[in-house]
Amino acid sequence: MKPFAHLAAAVALAGSLQAVDAQAQVSGYVTDTRGAVATDAFGLCWRTGYWTPAMATAQCDPDLAPKPAPKPAARPAPPPAARPAAPAPAARPPAPPKPVAAKPAPPKRCDANVVLVADQLFAFGSRTINNAAKARLDKDVVGRIATCATLESVVIEGHTDRLGSQQFNQKLSERRADAVKAYLVSKGIAKDKIETIGMGKTVPAKFCPDSKNRKELIACLAPNRRVAVSIKGPAK
């Protein structure tokens, strides 16, 4: 029986060697009975006589083994869907304009300027008020003052023409203003509200040439012989 046992063992070993040899031809490296590549104590593989560079593996010949194809780069994730913009708030209608307060009307006044010329007031060289002047003063001065709530002032200016000396005409203009003041006081106008000024011949209202004869010149200069009355005060 022993010769047969040795023969069976030899046949089994030959079969194993044939399997290892066939496996080595396929892998190019010496493998063990499990088909794993056999290595030495330093972890190095044994190449077989059938080894070619095309059989290089990353385990045994990493420098010769073909590199794995790089993985395709991952596609970037799509950006998040943009949120729709919030609708703009509806425009508010403009506020109605504030009513503009009406400016108060200025207070009414009884102010007036009354000018009485010579024919209505004085004869040439005179300071006596004639009847026509009195009627005019009653209507336009006294009547106007009656419309004042409070009389602030009455200013009376006396004027003369240029005939005669400066001193004579200055005195005459003052006396004419004083005569009008006295008449207004007689009509009840407060004396302390009245001021008189003599202007003499300094403010002529009309110019007349000396070529006229005296009578014509006196008539031409009549507008310069005058009295101006200024009234100031709030109206009733």
ABEGO torsion letter per residue (X at the ends): XAAAAAAAAAAAAAAAAAAAAAAAAAAGBBBBAAGBBBBBAAGBBBBBAABBAAABBAAABAAABBBBBBBBBBBBBBBBBBBBBBBBBBBBBBBBBBBBBBBBBBBBBABBBBBBBAAAABBBGBABBBAAAAAAAAAAAAAAAAABABBABBBBBBBBBABEBAAAAAAAAAAAAAAAAAAAAAAGBBAAABBBBBAEAABBABBBBAABBAAAAAAAAAAABBBBBBBBEBBX
